[in-house]
Amino acid sequence: MEAVFAYRVKSARIQKGVTQAQLAEALGISKQAVSQYENGKKNPESKTLIAMAKYFQKPLEYFLRPVSASLDQVEFRKRASLKGKKLDAVKATILEKLEPYLELEHILALDEPFENPLINFQIREVEDAENAAKYLLQSWKLGLNPIPNILEMLEDRGIKIIHVELDPKFDGLSTFVGDRIPIIVLNEKMDTLRLRFTAMHELGHLLLPIDEESDHKFKEAVCNRFAGAMLMPGGVLMEELGSKRQRISWAELIPIKEYYGISLAALMYRCKDLGILPLSILKRFWTLRNQHPNLKMEVGYGEYKGEERSARFEQLLSKALAEELITYSKGASLAGIGLTELKETYQLI
């Protein structure tokens, strides 16, 4: 029990981004006591444990749940945009959300190993990402129509999506936990179009076998090209606009944005990358975008009405409860909510 509690309290503290001294002050105990809790040398009294659960806004069961993965199993790629305490907090959040998910999959016998369809693909140039996207669309049987719910699609294929609330400048990260579980971390403050592109960009980092020694700029360019090709297949865009153009109108681009769920900025890059439009038109667009705030935010330039949400965890939990593979008490612990709330949310017929 000591080792489990020690890990849990340290993880909760890191998620909240507070020091041992700050936690001690909040709970009205000594810093030494907090240190002993985290080192597994001492367990708190019941009143301290209750105060701790209230402070971290977690159920008491959280501090007793067995640990299936640890922080040292989460490593992000080099030059990740998060550093220090913020990165540690994201790692802790990933594991807190991942553990019950994996446990549910195990209970339902759905914990199959992830297979990367692009593992043998060769990425020598940025343009290779175009063919990689085309191959993945075929391999995953996604077709050439818009992908209506990217997050659900990814989770259905074994990639776990973790939402965190961070600085708006942060978009996303991706990693493998324990070299076997693919994770995409997304900032929940992003708008839908940015989220869709970021999810596909991070998918590129997960799946594309880019040489680790490659330049950072090259890696980002490859994953941007991959994301654009996944959202807006090149052949389809050429059918919509033609293979060569010198000018283009908003009236042509906005319906594509609204149907495919891709921003005007990403569309213009697609047109440039595919040779549909010359670089000079992209530069002209970027100048206009920087001069007009509404264009930069794409307010008044069409609206994508699709939603990005995955309910897979809730579906798995509901199935496990319905088939009596877990108790309501266990379900509440996995969901991180109270027993009464769980029974109200997951009423069985």
DAJOGI-V835652 format. One record per run of one state. SS is the DSSP state (2 for helix, 1 for strand, 0 for the rest). FROM is the first residue (numbers start at 1). LEN is the number of residues. If there is no record, write none. Layout:
BEGIN
ss->[SS	SS]
from->[FROM	FROM]
len->[LEN	LEN]
END
This chain:
BEGIN
ss->[0	2	0	2	0	2	0	2	0	2	0	2	1	0	2	0	2	0	2	0	1	0	1	0	1	0	2	0	2	0	2	0	2	0	2	0	2	0	2	0	2	0	2	0	2	0]
from->[1	2	17	20	28	31	39	46	57	60	65	71	74	75	84	108	128	140	150	157	160	165	172	178	181	188	192	208	216	232	234	242	250	261	264	274	279	292	293	298	312	323	328	336	339	346]
len->[1	15	3	8	3	8	7	11	3	5	6	3	1	9	24	20	12	10	7	3	5	7	6	3	7	4	16	8	16	2	8	8	11	3	10	5	13	1	5	14	11	5	8	3	7	4]
END
